Amino acid sequence: MALRKLSEVIPDGQRPASRRLELNVLKDSEIMDAATVIIPSELSASKRQSLRDGFVNDITEMSESGRTIIVTAVTLE
């Protein structure tokens, strides 16, 4: 799967409130790298920690590139 421009991935309802920010960050930006993790509640504490640590390591590696990074964490019931 080819990586797409960020503006194609983010739904219209999730656009930033600032039009200036959208133009500067989203309009012509291409996704260079991505990391996603789903940590189910039924996993053991050690497995949850392992998945979390792996995700943080991915973000750390991305930050070393000096590019803009967007990170979102969501919890569900």
Secondary structure, 3 states (H helix, E strand, C coil): CCCCEHHHHCCHHHCCCCHHHHHHHHCCCECCCCCCCCCCCCCCHHHHHHHHHHHHHHHHHHHCCCCCCCCCCCCCC
